[in-house]
Amino acid sequence: MKSYKKALGLLIACLLISSCADHWLNETDTSILTGREWQLNSCTNVNANTDVIVSNYLYNFYADGTYRLLSGNDAYTGTWQLLQDNDYLKIGNDIYRIIDLTGDVMILRYGEYEFSFLPV
């Protein structure tokens, strides 16, 4: 009887650990986007293969569908939305194609420009 309780306890512990690990590993695009402050790291013209000089832009995306952009002493706000199975991100009136979105990097494409963001 003791080995049955021990095995059952071990099974429950394994299930709890694996369910927590799955939740952590399968972070949604929304939680990745809203769970970090994003700093624009680079902007590249992919057709000309040239980098565009970027200033200090910090984006905060909120779960209520709003965002705040800080650029120096200026702040801008607006709305954002994930579109088409999270393949596109609408920020204000502009729609960006999501190239990559992980906890380590966000890469967006708008026309011939590719924007790379890093979490801060």
N, C-alpha and C positions, 0 to 999 in steps of 0.2 A: 504494500500500500504506500510506503514511503517513496519508493522509486517512481510510482505512478504520479504522486503529487509533485515530485521533483521534476519529472519529465514534463508534466503539464505546466508547471511554473516556468521552465526553460522555454517551452514552446510559446507561451504568452509573451515572455520577455523578447524573444526573437521577432515575433509579430509586431510588437510595439516599436522596436528599434527599426525594423525594415519599413514600417509605414511612415515613421518620421523621416527616415533617409529618403524614401521616395518623394515625400512632400518637398524636402529640401532640394533634391536633385531636379525635380520637375517644376521649378519656379516658373510661373507664367510670364508671358511678355509684359502684361500689365504690371505685375509686381516688380519685374526687373526695371521697367521704365520709371515707376513711381517710387521705388525703394532707394533711389540714389540721386545725388546731385550730379549733373552731367556737364563737363567742361568741353567746349569745342577745342579739339587738339590740332586738327588740320583740315584744310579744304583743298581738294585737288581737281583741276580741270582734266577729266579722264580722256577727252579727245586730244588735247594738246600735251598731255602728260606733264603738266606744270602745277606747282603748288601756288596757292593764293595766300597771301599774308592774312592771318586772322588775329583779331584782338581777343581780349579776355571775355568770352561769353559763357555764362553759367545758366543752365536750364534746370528748373525744378518742375517735374510733372506730378500732378496730384491726382488721387483716386477719383475725385469728383469731376474729372475731365477738364480741369483748368491747368494752366502752366504759368510760370513766371520766368522771365528772361532778365538776367542782370548783365549789363554791359557798362563797366565803369561805374559811374554814379547814376546811370539811367536804369530804370526798371520798366519792363513791359509785361502785360498779362494778356491772356487769351484762352482759347480752348484747344484741346487736342482730342484725337480719336484714332483708334486703330481700325483699319479698314481691310476688307477682302481677306479674311482668314489671317489677319495680322501680318500681311505682306506689305502693307502701306501704313504710313503714319501721317495723319493730317494735323498740321500745326497752324492754327489760324486758318487762312484760306489756301495755304500751300500744301500739296500732297507729295510726300517723300516716299520712295521705295526703300524698304528696309533690306539692307544687304546683310547685316549681322546685328544681332541684339543678344548679348550675354551680360553677365554680371561684370565682365572685364572691358567690354567695348560696345559701342553702338556706332554703326556705319549706315549712313543714309545717303541716297542718291536723289538729286533733283536736277533733271535735265542732264547736262554734261558735267555737273559738279558732284563730287563725293565728299561728304562731311564725316569726319571721324571724331567721336566723342569718347572721353574717358571719365569714369566715375571719380569723384573727389571725396 
